[in-house]
Amino acid sequence: MELNNEDDGRATPRTVLGRRLRRLREAADLSQRALADKVGYPHTYLSRVERGEQLPSQALAEDLDTHFVTDGLFTELLSMAQDASIPDYGRAIVEREGTAARIQVFGSSLVPGLLQTEDYARALFRASLCGESEQGVEERVATRMRRQQVLTREDAPLYWAILDEAALKRPIGGPEGMCRQIRHTLAVARSPHVVVQVLPFSQAEHPMLGGSLSLLTLRNGATIGYVESFFSGEQVEAPGKILELTHMFDLARAKALPESETLDLLRSYLREYEDEDDS
């Protein structure tokens, strides 16, 4: 797959996807309306994809691959385009999620990304990305949901998440949205390779107030860290710093509730949000 510069801009996975779609459609002597009829999507949607104004959904990318017999070309370009939307400071760590043997995360005020529902992620992006179009928000949500496939694959890594209780108390997306988020967290926590703990308010201060941390242990035994705050992040690989971050995570884990008590607390918050939603 050759990524040549065309027209007036540098080629990106998004623009390449649109160009390849246009070329394949024209080579098949199909109008946008004719192709839309064949694959079952609005022609205006296909037009925006061809112009690079909108990414296709996962379903559309797969249907285009099937229709044009392109052996995963459109799904691959979609994945590349979604990865390109991730900020530079976070892209490296996200790319390594797929090769990690163990992922440990701590979130001080939010549910970690790999546990978020679409509604929860959508509410976060709408609030934090000032001026972002609704289409842009939906593309970011789709990217986050695709990342979560790492937890359901056959060789899924061990995933250990510690949530500050503040993440449960703040009603992101309202009571109904939090009901869905907590139910989803409870469902994911049933997986044998997933551990979820809550660090309760009763533990007061802890070493990671105000930040979030990810520790990825790769299959060769090496560990890399990622510390994020607002619109910045730092990837950490220096052994001394990794040791310090691991110690901080271990301290937070020691203060967190055991799994059974964590599940009880999650169910308690779920009942509270269900009562609010019914009122």
C-alpha positions as CSV (number, residue, x, y, z in Angstrom):
1,M,0.0,0.0,0.0
2,E,1.7,3.1,-1.2
3,L,1.0,6.4,0.6
4,N,1.8,9.1,-2.1
5,N,1.2,12.7,-1.6
6,E,-1.7,13.9,-3.8
7,D,-3.6,17.1,-4.4
8,D,-2.7,19.8,-2.0
9,G,-1.9,17.9,1.2
10,R,0.2,15.2,2.7
11,A,-1.4,11.7,2.6
12,T,-2.8,10.4,5.8
13,P,-4.5,7.1,6.5
14,R,-7.8,9.0,6.5
15,T,-7.2,10.6,3.0
16,V,-5.7,7.4,1.6
17,L,-8.8,5.4,2.7
18,G,-11.1,7.9,0.9
19,R,-8.9,7.9,-2.3
20,R,-8.8,4.1,-2.4
21,L,-12.6,4.0,-2.0
22,R,-13.1,6.5,-4.8
23,R,-10.7,4.7,-7.2
24,L,-12.2,1.2,-6.5
25,R,-15.7,2.6,-7.0
26,E,-14.7,4.3,-10.3
27,A,-12.9,1.2,-11.5
28,A,-16.1,-0.7,-10.9
29,D,-18.0,1.9,-12.9
30,L,-20.2,2.7,-9.9
31,S,-21.7,6.0,-8.9
32,Q,-21.8,6.8,-5.2
33,R,-25.5,6.2,-5.2
34,A,-25.0,2.8,-6.9
35,L,-22.4,1.8,-4.4
36,A,-24.6,3.0,-1.6
37,D,-27.4,0.7,-2.8
38,K,-25.1,-2.3,-2.9
39,V,-23.5,-1.9,0.5
40,G,-26.6,-0.5,2.3
41,Y,-25.4,2.9,3.5
42,P,-26.4,6.5,2.5
43,H,-24.6,7.9,-0.5
44,T,-23.9,11.1,1.5
45,Y,-22.1,9.1,4.1
46,L,-19.9,7.4,1.4
47,S,-19.3,10.9,-0.1
48,R,-17.9,12.2,3.2
49,V,-15.7,9.1,3.6
50,E,-14.3,9.6,0.1
51,R,-13.5,13.2,0.8
52,G,-11.8,12.3,4.0
53,E,-14.3,14.3,6.0
54,Q,-15.5,11.3,8.0
55,L,-14.1,7.9,8.9
56,P,-16.2,4.9,8.1
57,S,-17.6,2.8,10.9
58,Q,-16.1,-0.5,11.6
59,A,-19.1,-2.1,10.0
60,L,-18.8,0.0,6.8
61,A,-15.1,-0.7,6.5
62,E,-15.7,-4.5,6.8
63,D,-18.6,-4.2,4.2
64,L,-16.3,-2.3,1.8
65,D,-13.6,-5.0,2.2
66,T,-16.2,-7.7,1.4
67,H,-17.7,-5.9,-1.6
68,F,-14.4,-5.0,-3.2
69,V,-12.6,-8.2,-2.0
70,T,-9.8,-6.1,-0.6
71,D,-8.5,-8.5,2.0
72,G,-8.9,-6.1,5.0
73,L,-7.6,-3.0,3.4
74,F,-10.3,-0.7,4.6
75,T,-10.4,-2.1,8.1
76,E,-6.6,-1.7,8.3
77,L,-6.7,1.9,7.1
78,L,-9.5,2.6,9.5
79,S,-7.4,1.3,12.4
80,M,-4.4,3.4,11.3
81,A,-6.6,6.5,10.9
82,Q,-8.1,6.0,14.4
83,D,-4.6,5.6,15.9
84,A,-3.5,8.8,14.2
85,S,-6.2,10.7,16.1
86,I,-4.6,9.8,19.5
87,P,-2.4,12.6,20.8
88,D,1.4,12.1,20.1
89,Y,2.2,11.8,23.8
90,G,-0.2,8.9,24.2
91,R,0.2,7.1,20.9
92,A,3.3,5.1,21.9
93,I,1.7,3.6,25.0
94,V,-1.5,2.8,23.2
95,E,0.4,1.0,20.5
96,R,2.1,-1.2,23.1
97,E,-1.2,-2.2,24.8
98,G,-1.6,-4.8,22.1
99,T,1.7,-6.5,22.9
100,A,1.6,-6.3,26.7
101,A,1.4,-9.3,29.0
102,R,0.1,-7.2,31.9
103,I,-1.6,-3.8,32.1
104,Q,-1.9,-2.0,35.4
105,V,-3.8,1.3,35.6
106,F,-4.8,3.7,38.2
107,G,-7.3,6.5,37.6
108,S,-7.7,9.2,40.2
109,S,-11.0,10.7,39.1
110,L,-12.2,8.8,36.0
111,V,-12.9,5.2,35.0
112,P,-9.9,4.0,32.9
113,G,-10.3,4.0,29.1
114,L,-10.3,0.3,28.6
115,L,-13.3,0.0,31.0
116,Q,-15.4,2.9,29.7
117,T,-18.7,2.5,27.9
118,E,-19.5,4.5,24.8
119,D,-21.8,6.9,26.7
120,Y,-19.2,7.5,29.4
121,A,-16.4,8.2,26.8
122,R,-18.7,10.3,24.7
123,A,-19.6,12.5,27.7
124,L,-15.9,12.9,28.5
125,F,-14.9,13.9,25.0
126,R,-17.8,16.4,24.7
127,A,-16.7,18.1,27.9
128,S,-12.9,18.1,27.4
129,L,-12.6,18.8,23.6
130,C,-13.9,22.3,23.3
131,G,-14.9,23.1,19.7
132,E,-14.8,19.4,18.6
133,S,-17.5,18.5,16.1
134,E,-20.0,15.8,17.0
135,Q,-18.5,13.7,14.2
136,G,-15.0,14.2,15.7
137,V,-16.3,13.1,19.1
138,E,-17.9,9.9,17.6
139,E,-14.6,9.1,15.9
140,R,-12.7,9.4,19.1
141,V,-15.3,7.2,20.9
142,A,-14.9,4.5,18.2
143,T,-11.2,4.6,18.6
144,R,-11.5,4.1,22.4
145,M,-13.9,1.2,21.9
146,R,-11.6,-0.5,19.4
147,R,-8.8,-0.3,21.9
148,Q,-10.9,-2.4,24.3
149,Q,-10.6,-5.4,22.0
150,V,-7.3,-6.1,23.7
151,L,-9.3,-7.4,26.7
152,T,-11.4,-9.9,24.8
153,R,-8.8,-11.5,22.5
154,E,-7.7,-15.1,23.1
155,D,-4.3,-14.1,24.5
156,A,-5.6,-11.1,26.5
157,P,-3.2,-9.6,29.0
158,L,-3.7,-9.5,32.7
159,Y,-5.6,-6.3,33.4
160,W,-5.4,-4.7,36.9
161,A,-7.4,-1.5,37.4
162,I,-7.6,0.6,40.5
163,L,-10.2,3.3,40.6
164,D,-10.4,6.1,43.1
165,E,-13.9,6.2,44.6
166,A,-14.2,9.7,43.1
167,A,-14.6,8.0,39.7
168,L,-17.8,6.4,40.9
169,K,-19.1,9.4,42.8
170,R,-18.8,11.8,39.8
171,P,-21.9,11.2,37.6
172,I,-20.3,11.3,34.1
173,G,-23.2,11.1,31.6
174,G,-25.8,11.4,34.3
175,P,-27.4,8.7,36.5
176,E,-28.5,6.6,33.5
177,G,-25.0,6.8,32.0
178,M,-23.4,5.8,35.3
179,C,-25.8,2.9,35.6
180,R,-24.6,1.5,32.3
181,Q,-20.9,2.2,33.2
182,I,-21.1,0.4,36.5
183,R,-22.9,-2.5,35.0
184,H,-20.3,-2.8,32.3
185,T,-17.5,-2.6,34.9
186,L,-19.1,-5.4,36.9
187,A,-19.4,-7.5,33.8
188,V,-15.8,-7.0,32.7
189,A,-14.6,-7.7,36.3
190,R,-16.0,-11.2,36.0
191,S,-13.3,-12.1,33.4
192,P,-10.6,-14.3,34.9
193,H,-7.8,-12.0,33.6
194,V,-9.3,-8.8,34.9
195,V,-9.0,-7.4,38.4
196,V,-10.8,-4.2,39.5
197,Q,-10.3,-2.6,42.9
198,V,-11.6,0.7,44.3
199,L,-9.5,2.9,46.5
200,P,-12.1,4.2,49.0
201,F,-12.5,7.7,50.4
202,S,-11.9,6.3,53.8
203,Q,-8.3,5.8,53.0
204,A,-7.9,9.6,52.7
205,E,-4.6,10.6,51.1
206,H,-2.6,8.3,48.8
207,P,0.5,8.6,46.6
208,M,-1.3,9.2,43.3
209,L,-3.9,11.9,44.0
210,G,-4.6,14.1,41.0
211,G,-3.0,11.9,38.3
212,S,-3.3,8.7,36.3
213,L,-0.8,6.0,35.8
214,S,-0.4,3.0,33.4
215,L,2.2,0.3,33.7
216,L,2.6,-2.1,30.8
217,T,4.7,-5.2,31.3
218,L,5.8,-6.5,27.9
219,R,6.2,-10.2,27.1
220,N,10.0,-9.9,27.3
221,G,9.6,-8.8,31.0
222,A,10.3,-5.1,30.4
223,T,8.0,-2.5,31.9
224,I,7.1,0.9,30.6
225,G,5.1,3.6,32.4
226,Y,2.8,6.3,31.3
227,V,1.8,9.3,33.5
228,E,-1.0,11.5,32.2
229,S,-2.5,14.8,33.3
230,F,-4.9,17.0,31.3
231,F,-3.4,17.5,27.8
232,S,0.0,16.1,28.5
233,G,1.6,12.8,29.2
234,E,5.0,11.3,29.9
235,Q,6.2,7.9,28.8
236,V,8.7,6.4,31.3
237,E,11.2,3.6,30.6
238,A,14.1,4.5,32.9
239,P,14.5,1.6,35.4
240,G,14.8,3.9,38.5
241,K,11.6,5.8,37.6
242,I,9.7,2.6,36.7
243,L,10.7,1.2,40.2
244,E,9.3,4.4,41.8
245,L,6.0,4.3,39.8
246,T,5.6,0.6,40.6
247,H,6.1,1.3,44.3
248,M,3.4,4.0,44.1
249,F,1.0,1.7,42.3
250,D,1.7,-1.0,45.0
251,L,0.9,1.4,47.8
252,A,-2.4,2.4,46.1
253,R,-3.2,-1.3,45.6
254,A,-2.5,-2.0,49.3
255,K,-5.0,0.8,50.3
256,A,-7.7,-0.4,47.8
257,L,-10.6,-2.6,48.8
258,P,-10.3,-6.4,48.1
259,E,-12.1,-7.6,45.0
260,S,-15.2,-8.8,46.8
261,E,-15.6,-5.5,48.7
262,T,-15.0,-3.6,45.5
263,L,-17.8,-5.4,43.8
264,D,-20.1,-4.7,46.8
265,L,-19.3,-1.0,46.6
266,L,-19.9,-0.9,42.8
267,R,-23.3,-2.5,43.4
268,S,-24.1,0.0,46.1
269,Y,-23.3,2.9,43.7
270,L,-25.4,1.2,41.0
271,R,-28.4,1.1,43.3
272,E,-28.0,4.8,44.1
273,Y,-27.8,5.8,40.5
274,E,-30.8,3.5,39.6
275,D,-32.8,5.2,42.4
276,E,-31.8,8.7,41.0
277,D,-32.7,7.6,37.5
278,D,-36.2,6.4,38.6
279,S,-37.0,9.5,40.6
